[in-house]
């Protein structure tokens, strides 16, 4: 069944770097929207790869030991088995659409400096 999803109707929940809205999940992929409120926790995924699309604002994404400046309109692929995290640097809201393949699995979220297992 095909259905429409309106982002304003999805209730956010807290994540390690801000507010997360889970927009869509299928067997093969997930789409989420994150409003980055602070610096996220360094983490990686063994099975999942991610693609970030910056919808609004500016900030940084740390991938491995490299920091990339990001702004509205940027697309950033995050390979699996790669340490990464987002951080807000600008005054306006940093909003990122996150596409995950295969679908998001909280058991595949590994934090570097924390005993936390998932968001």
C-alpha positions, 0 to 999 in steps of 0.5 A, a space after each residue: 500500500 502506498 501512503 503519504 507521510 507528512 514530516 510535521 505529523 511525525 512525533 520526534 524523540 530524543 537521540 544522541 545529537 538532537 531530535 529524531 523523527 523516524 519517517 519511513 522504514 521498509 525491509 531495505 531502507 530507513 529515512 529519518 529527519 534529525 534536528 541537530 541540537 549539539 555534538 553527537 556521539 562518535 559511532 559506527 555501524 557494521 552493517 548499515 551505510 548512511 547518506 546525509 542530506 543537509 536540509 537546513 543550517 550548517 555544521 560539521 560531520 566528522 568521518 574517521 579523522 576528517 571533519 567536513 563543513 556541511 551546509 544546506 544542500 550537501 549530500 554526505 555518504 557514510 560508509 559502514 564500519 566508519 566512525 562518524 558524528 554530526 555537530 551543529 556550528 551555526 546559529 540556525 537549526 541544523 536539519 539532516 535527512 538520514 537515509 540508511 541501507 539496509 533499514 535502521 537496526 539499533 543493534 548495529 549502532 556502536 558507540 566509541 566512548 559509551 556503554 550505550 547500545 542504541 539511540 
